[in-house]
């Protein structure tokens, strides 16, 4: 009986040499990095788009009621949890009014000019947009100006009661006001009662020294402080009436 001799062939697989390990590791790291990028990219893009879309105008309800109505606005980021974030840089967006006949926009302040409804439109440099409704009503009602809350603020804004003007310790030109309006009762009495009442002309407000002095109609060492066509002049004359 013939017995065939079995032959075994040993195929030698050489073990990776030490110099090949860096290449293998590099390929593994590269594949792992690509996998992570593929997994995380959709999530990151979705998160970025969602974050970019969150903008808010404050106050959220823009209602201008009555002839005295004014409203300052500010634009903020809104976080994912609903909290208010940082204010947007004013150089990074543009504001417009859909119907400027109803509302005028002056340095982030809304000023009503006609009753009706319009919208405030926002466009950012990165393409985000936002629109907020504005309602204007009751403009025909007669304004009731307050000396403490309205007139005193104008005097302060025009620097009439500053330390360099009528708010000085001895006043200026025989006319003294409390410094920065800290004493409205004193200021009201000074304007309406002193100087033989010449500072206020109820029958003809335009002849009141309170108006003729700051407009330059009569000599005034403080110069022209208010224009006859301004909202401040209109408020002062309506308060006198």
Backbone torsions as a table, in degrees:
resi	resn	phi	psi	omega
1	UNK	NA	130.2	-178.5
2	UNK	-88.2	128.2	175.1
3	UNK	-106.9	115.1	178.9
4	UNK	-76.8	139.7	-179.4
5	UNK	-84.0	120.3	178.8
6	UNK	-75.8	136.4	-179.8
7	UNK	-113.0	125.1	177.0
8	UNK	-103.5	129.8	179.3
9	UNK	-107.2	119.4	180.0
10	UNK	-94.6	114.9	179.3
11	UNK	-93.0	120.3	-176.0
12	UNK	-91.1	121.8	175.4
13	UNK	-104.3	108.0	-176.8
14	UNK	-65.8	136.3	176.1
15	UNK	-68.7	146.5	-179.7
16	UNK	-59.1	135.2	177.7
17	UNK	-76.6	164.3	-177.8
18	UNK	-60.5	-31.2	-176.9
19	UNK	-74.7	-16.4	179.0
20	UNK	-86.2	-15.9	-177.9
21	UNK	-59.6	-44.5	179.5
22	UNK	-58.0	-37.5	179.9
23	UNK	-66.0	-42.9	179.4
24	UNK	-63.7	-44.8	179.8
25	UNK	-63.5	-39.8	179.8
26	UNK	-62.6	-42.9	179.1
27	UNK	-64.7	-40.4	178.6
28	UNK	-64.6	-45.4	179.0
29	UNK	-62.2	-38.6	-179.7
30	UNK	-65.2	-43.9	179.2
31	UNK	-63.9	-40.4	179.5
32	UNK	-65.7	-39.6	178.5
33	UNK	-63.9	-43.5	178.5
34	UNK	-62.5	-39.8	179.3
35	UNK	-63.2	-43.2	179.1
36	UNK	-63.8	-39.2	179.4
37	UNK	-63.4	-43.8	-179.7
38	UNK	-64.5	-35.5	-178.8
39	UNK	-75.6	-37.0	-172.3
40	UNK	-92.2	-24.9	-175.2
41	UNK	-58.7	-47.7	178.8
42	UNK	-59.5	-38.8	179.7
43	UNK	-65.0	-43.0	-177.8
44	UNK	-67.3	-39.4	179.9
45	UNK	-66.3	-44.1	179.2
46	UNK	-62.4	-40.8	179.2
47	UNK	-65.3	-40.1	-179.1
48	UNK	-65.0	-44.5	-179.3
49	UNK	-64.9	-37.5	-179.3
50	UNK	-68.1	-39.3	180.0
51	UNK	-66.9	-41.8	-178.1
52	UNK	-63.2	-27.9	-175.2
53	UNK	-81.1	-6.6	-175.4
54	UNK	-91.5	100.5	175.4
55	UNK	-131.7	154.7	-179.7
56	UNK	-147.6	139.8	173.9
57	UNK	-98.5	129.8	177.2
58	UNK	-115.3	132.0	-0.6
59	UNK	-71.3	155.8	-176.6
60	UNK	-72.0	-33.7	177.6
61	UNK	-99.2	116.1	-178.1
62	UNK	-104.7	94.7	178.6
63	UNK	-124.4	121.5	179.6
64	UNK	-109.8	109.0	-174.0
65	UNK	-118.4	120.9	177.3
66	UNK	92.3	160.9	-177.4
67	UNK	-68.2	-17.0	179.9
68	UNK	-88.7	-3.5	-171.7
69	UNK	-67.9	133.2	170.5
70	UNK	-145.7	152.7	179.3
71	UNK	-147.7	119.1	172.3
72	UNK	-81.8	145.1	-178.6
73	UNK	-127.0	159.3	176.7
74	UNK	-145.1	148.9	-178.6
75	UNK	-110.6	128.5	-177.4
76	UNK	-128.7	157.4	168.1
77	UNK	-80.1	147.2	174.4
78	UNK	-117.5	123.9	-177.7
79	UNK	-70.5	167.2	-178.4
80	UNK	-63.0	-28.8	-179.6
81	UNK	-84.1	4.0	178.0
82	UNK	93.3	-8.6	-179.4
83	UNK	-75.3	155.5	180.0
84	UNK	-81.6	128.7	179.9
85	UNK	-94.9	-145.9	-176.3
86	UNK	-81.7	157.1	176.9
87	UNK	-75.5	143.2	178.0
88	UNK	-73.8	143.1	174.8
89	UNK	-65.0	128.5	-176.3
90	UNK	-61.7	-18.2	179.7
91	UNK	-82.8	-5.8	-173.8
92	UNK	-104.4	5.4	179.4
93	UNK	-150.4	166.9	-179.4
94	UNK	-128.8	136.0	178.1
95	UNK	-112.5	138.3	176.0
96	UNK	-139.5	155.9	175.9
97	UNK	-106.1	129.0	-177.5
98	UNK	-60.1	-41.3	179.0
99	UNK	-128.9	93.0	-177.9
100	UNK	-66.9	-8.7	175.3
101	UNK	-73.6	-19.9	-179.9
102	UNK	-95.2	-41.5	-178.0
103	UNK	-137.6	137.1	173.4
104	UNK	-104.5	143.7	178.5
105	UNK	-111.4	115.5	-179.3
106	UNK	-126.0	104.8	178.1
107	UNK	49.8	56.7	177.5
108	UNK	65.5	22.1	174.7
109	UNK	-120.6	128.1	178.9
110	UNK	-88.9	127.2	-179.4
111	UNK	-124.1	117.6	-178.0
112	UNK	-75.1	142.5	177.8
113	UNK	-127.9	-14.6	-178.2
114	UNK	-158.9	142.7	179.4
115	UNK	-69.9	143.2	-179.3
116	UNK	150.0	-168.5	-179.6
117	UNK	-126.6	134.6	176.1
118	UNK	-144.1	-165.6	-178.2
119	UNK	-142.6	150.4	173.5
120	UNK	-98.8	122.9	-176.3
121	UNK	-112.0	133.8	-177.1
122	UNK	-120.7	134.3	174.1
123	UNK	-134.0	124.0	-179.8
124	UNK	-93.4	164.6	-179.8
125	UNK	-64.0	-26.9	-179.4
126	UNK	-93.0	13.5	171.8
127	UNK	94.8	0.6	178.8
128	UNK	-77.7	146.8	-179.6
129	UNK	-131.5	155.5	178.7
130	UNK	-155.6	142.1	178.6
131	UNK	-132.8	132.0	179.1
132	UNK	-126.3	134.7	-178.8
133	UNK	-74.9	142.7	176.7
134	UNK	-123.7	128.5	178.0
135	UNK	-114.5	131.3	179.9
136	UNK	-121.4	130.3	-178.3
137	UNK	-150.7	164.1	173.9
138	UNK	59.0	34.2	179.2
139	UNK	-73.8	-21.9	-176.6
140	UNK	-79.9	-8.5	179.5
141	UNK	-69.4	144.5	179.5
142	UNK	-68.7	128.9	-178.6
143	UNK	-70.8	145.4	176.0
144	UNK	-119.4	91.8	-175.9
145	UNK	-79.6	140.7	178.3
146	UNK	-102.6	132.6	178.2
147	UNK	-63.2	-45.6	-177.5
148	UNK	-64.7	-45.4	-172.1
149	UNK	-92.0	-24.0	-175.0
150	UNK	-114.6	-57.3	-174.8
151	UNK	-67.3	-42.5	179.4
152	UNK	-60.5	-35.3	178.5
153	UNK	-65.4	-37.7	178.2
154	UNK	-65.3	-44.8	179.6
155	UNK	-59.6	-37.1	178.3
156	UNK	-71.7	-43.1	179.8
157	UNK	-61.9	-36.8	-179.5
158	UNK	-84.0	1.0	179.9
159	UNK	65.9	21.8	178.6
160	UNK	-66.7	-30.9	-178.6
161	UNK	-106.4	24.8	177.5
162	UNK	-78.4	166.9	-179.8
163	UNK	-65.4	-22.5	179.4
164	UNK	-90.2	-3.2	-178.6
165	UNK	-126.0	-133.4	-174.5
166	UNK	-73.0	-6.5	175.8
167	UNK	-85.2	0.6	177.6
168	UNK	-65.0	161.8	-175.8
169	UNK	-55.6	-40.3	180.0
170	UNK	-101.9	5.0	-177.9
171	UNK	73.0	-167.1	177.8
172	UNK	-140.3	130.9	176.4
173	UNK	60.3	32.7	179.6
174	UNK	78.4	8.7	-178.4
175	UNK	-124.0	116.6	-177.9
176	UNK	-120.1	135.9	173.8
177	UNK	-121.6	158.0	175.6
178	UNK	-68.9	144.4	-176.2
179	UNK	-61.4	119.4	179.4
180	UNK	55.9	24.8	173.4
181	UNK	72.8	29.8	-178.3
182	UNK	-71.7	-16.0	-178.8
183	UNK	-129.8	82.2	-177.5
184	UNK	-60.9	-34.9	179.9
185	UNK	-63.8	-43.0	177.2
186	UNK	-62.8	-44.5	-178.4
187	UNK	-64.8	-40.7	179.8
188	UNK	-62.2	-43.4	179.1
189	UNK	-65.4	-42.4	-179.6
190	UNK	-61.0	-42.2	-176.4
191	UNK	-74.4	-39.7	-171.9
192	UNK	-94.1	-21.2	-173.1
193	UNK	-113.7	-35.7	-174.5
194	UNK	-79.6	173.6	-179.9
195	UNK	56.4	37.8	177.8
196	UNK	56.8	26.7	177.4
197	UNK	74.0	10.0	-177.1
198	UNK	-73.0	-16.6	179.7
199	UNK	-72.4	-19.6	179.9
200	UNK	-130.1	124.0	175.3
201	UNK	-116.5	98.0	-175.7
202	UNK	-64.5	-35.4	-178.5
203	UNK	-73.3	-30.1	-178.9
204	UNK	-144.1	84.8	-175.7
205	UNK	-53.8	-32.5	-177.6
206	UNK	-62.7	-20.4	179.2
207	UNK	-92.7	1.4	179.5
208	UNK	-70.4	138.2	177.0
209	UNK	-60.2	-26.8	178.3
210	UNK	-61.7	-22.5	179.6
211	UNK	-108.9	-38.6	-176.6
212	UNK	-70.7	-31.9	179.6
213	UNK	-68.8	-57.4	-175.8
214	UNK	-69.5	-16.9	177.7
215	UNK	-91.1	-8.1	179.6
216	UNK	84.7	9.7	178.1
217	UNK	-66.6	-29.0	171.9
218	UNK	-127.6	157.6	-177.6
219	UNK	-54.4	136.3	-178.5
220	UNK	-145.1	118.6	-178.0
221	UNK	-63.3	-24.9	179.3
222	UNK	-80.6	-3.7	179.5
223	UNK	78.7	-174.4	179.8
224	UNK	-78.9	125.5	-178.5
225	UNK	-113.7	-20.5	-177.0
226	UNK	-145.9	144.5	180.0
227	UNK	-94.0	145.4	-176.7
228	UNK	-66.2	-18.8	-179.8
229	UNK	-97.0	5.8	-175.3
230	UNK	-85.3	163.2	177.3
231	UNK	-66.9	-32.4	179.4
232	UNK	-65.3	-43.1	178.2
233	UNK	-62.2	-42.8	-179.8
234	UNK	-62.5	-42.1	-179.9
235	UNK	-64.8	-43.7	179.9
236	UNK	-62.4	-43.1	-178.5
237	UNK	-68.6	-37.6	178.6
238	UNK	-69.2	-33.9	177.8
239	UNK	-66.2	-39.8	179.0
240	UNK	-62.1	-41.6	178.7
241	UNK	-64.9	NA	NA
